[in-house]
Amino acid sequence: MAQFQVNLNENLQVDDQIDAKLIAELENEKYDWRTLVGLMRDTGLTLGALREKLLSLGRRGIVVQATDPRTGEEVFTTREYYNKKRSLWDKLLTGLTGSIQF
């Protein structure tokens, strides 16, 4: 029983570290939005693991998703980073076009 508890805590720490790494990459100052390919490269996560993490963080209200109008590609950032980086006009425009999912 004690061994299970130790393993469970270690797994929670690993998940928290992965979440922290992913959030840091989503808020990388070099980018406004991040693609799946870029996030896979910079986090080392597989596509399946990355999608799972993004979905989990999205359900918790941390990650937002949009579609790049130039490429049709899914792009991601954090809600906090989006609110910090985008102008009021950009926020209104994306809200009107429905191109961002919170």
N, C-alpha and C positions, 0 to 999 in steps of 0.2 A: 504494500500500500504506500509506504513512504517513497519507494523508488518511482512509482507511478506519478506521485505528486511532483517530484523533482523533475522528471521528464516533461510533465505538463508545463511547469514553469519555464523550463528551458525553451520549449516550443513557443510559448507566448512571447518570450524575449526575442526569439528569432523573428517571429512575425512582426513584432514592433520595430525591429531593426530594418526589416524589408520594407515595411510601410514608411519608415522615416527616410530611407534611401530613395524610394519612389517619389515621395512628396518633395524631397530636395531636388530631384531631377525635374519634376513637374514645375518647380519654381526657379529653375535655372535662369539666371538673368540674361543669358544669350538668346532666349526664345520667349515668344509670347504664348505659343501653343506647342505641344509636343506630339509627334506621331508615334505610332506603335513601334515602327522600325527604330526610331531614335531612342525610345525608352528601353527597348530590348537591348540595344547596343550599350547604353549607358548604365543600365541596372544589372545586366547579365541574366535577366529573367527570360524564360521561354515565353512564347506567345500565349500559351494556355495559362501559365502562372500569372503573366502580366494582365491578361483580360480578367482573370479571377480577382486579382488585387484591385484593379480599377473599378470593377463592379462593386466590390465590397466597400471601397472608399467612396464611391458614388452613392451607395445606399446610406452611408453615414453623413452625406451632405458635404463631403470634403472635395470631391473631384467633380468637374463639369466636363461635358463632352460637346463638341461642335463638329460641323463638317466644313472642311476647307473648300470654299466655293471655286477655287481655281483647279483643284485636283480631285475633289469629291472624297478625299481621304478623311477618316476619322482623326480628330485631334483632341488633345486633353490638356487641362491645366487644373489648378486648385481654385476653388471658389474665391478664396482669400486673395490669391495672386491675380486672378481675373479682375476682381474689384479694385485692386491696387493699380494695375497696369492700364486698364481701359478707360478711355475718356467717357464722359456722360453720353456724347453722341454715339460712340461705338456701342455702348450698352443699349441705348434706345434702338439703334439700327438692328442689332442682333436679336433683340427682343421682338421687334416688329416682324422680322423675317422668320422667326421661329427656328433659327439655325443653331441655337444653343440649348442643351438639355441640362437642367439642374437636378 
